[in-house]
Amino acid sequence: MKLDNKGMATAELLFVTLIVLVVIGAMLSLVSNEIGNQQIGSLGESRIAGETIAEALNTAYNGGNGYSVTIHLDPDPTFTAVIESTSDTSTLTIFNSGKNVTIPIIPKRFNSSYTLSSGKDYQIINIDGNINIIELVG
């Protein structure tokens, strides 16, 4: 770059700086998108685990009095599942990394609200139409 009286060196420097800023902006966008994709993937895996829990709850309910199902929740991804029941609806909400997914479930009667954690085993029991969940230890 040769300095001259017409300011060509300054124009070239501004142009190069603009190109560098555009490249850095594109790289930051790619990194941000990758982090977002990882979080969405983890939430998707948690959703699959939630569908497994919902299927077990529905199976125990449809099986009738005395029917039980034992499930193992994988430790990865880490999530918490909350089962809540009101008079006419029940939902299973999966929480993972500050995001959540809600899944409707068939059974309406639970003895209480339940919180299930990844990496644990549970037994789901139908007792006269009420769903009970017991954490298995050992």
N, C-alpha and C positions, 0 to 999 in steps of 0.2 A: 504494500500500500504506500503510495507516494503522496505526500502532502502537496497540495497545490492551492492556488488562489480561489478556485471555484467551489471548494467544499466537497469534492468527490470522495475524499477519505472518510468524511463524516457520514455521507450517504451510504457508503459501503458498510461502515460500522453499524449503522442503524439497521440496514437490511440483514446483516449477519445476526445481529441481536434478535431481530424479529423471528428469523428462522429457528434460532436456538430456543426461544420461548415457545414457539409452536410445537417443536419436538418434545420439550419437557412437558407441556400440557397434554400431549397425546400419551406420553408414557404414564403420567399420573392417572389419566382416565383409564388406561388398561389395568393398572394396579388396583384402582378402586373397583372396577368391574370384576376382577378376579376375587377380591375379598367378598364382594356381594354374592358372587356365584357360590363360594364356599359356604356362606351362611345359609343360602337357599338350599343347597345340597344337604346340609346338616338338618335343616328343618324338614326337608322331604323324607329323610331317613327316620326322623322322629314321627312324622305322619304315618309312615308304614308301621312303626311300633304301636302307634295309637290305634291303627286299624286292626292290628292283632289283638290288642286288649279289648276293643269293641266287639270283635268277633267272638272272643272267649266269653264276654259278658252276655252277649245275645244267645250264644249256645247254651250257657248255663240256665238262662231264663227260659228258653224254648224247651229245654230238656225236662222241665217240670220239677216237682218237689223231690229233694234229695240229690239232684244231679249236681255234679261238681266238675270243675275244669282246673287243671294246674297249668300255670304259664311261667315261663322264664323270660325276663326282660334283659336284653343284651346291655352290657355296660357302655357300649359305644354306639351311637352318640349319647351323651349325658342329657337326660331330660327328666322332667317331673310331670306326672299325669294326675289331674284332679278330676274326680267324678262328683258331680253335683246333681241333685234331684229336687225338682219342685213338684207340685201336685200333678202337673200334666206333662212335663218334659224332663228328660235326663240328658246330660251332656258329659262328654269326656273332653277335657281340655289339656292339650300337650304344650308344655312350656319348654323352650329351648333357646338359649342365648338372647333373652329379652324379647323373643317373638313367641306367638302361640298359634295353635290350630285347634278349632273346636269341631268335634265329631258327635253327631246325634246318636243316641243308643236306644234300643228298644225297651229295656226294663225301666219301669217308673218308680219302683219301690226299693229303696236301699235303707239299711239300718242307720246309716249316717253318711256324711261326705267322706270320701276316701282320697288319700294322696299316695300314689305309687311312684317309686323311683326306679330308674334304670339300674340294671345289675342285680336285681333281686328276684326271688321266686314268690309267687302268690297262688293261693287256692281260692277259687271263686265258687261259692256254694249257693244253691237255690233252696231256701227253706220256706215252704208255703208261699212262694211268689216273691219273697223278700230276698234280695241279693246281699250276701255277706262276703267280704273279702278278708282273707287272713294272710299275713306275711309269713312265709315259711322260713325258718331259721335252721341253718346247719347244712 
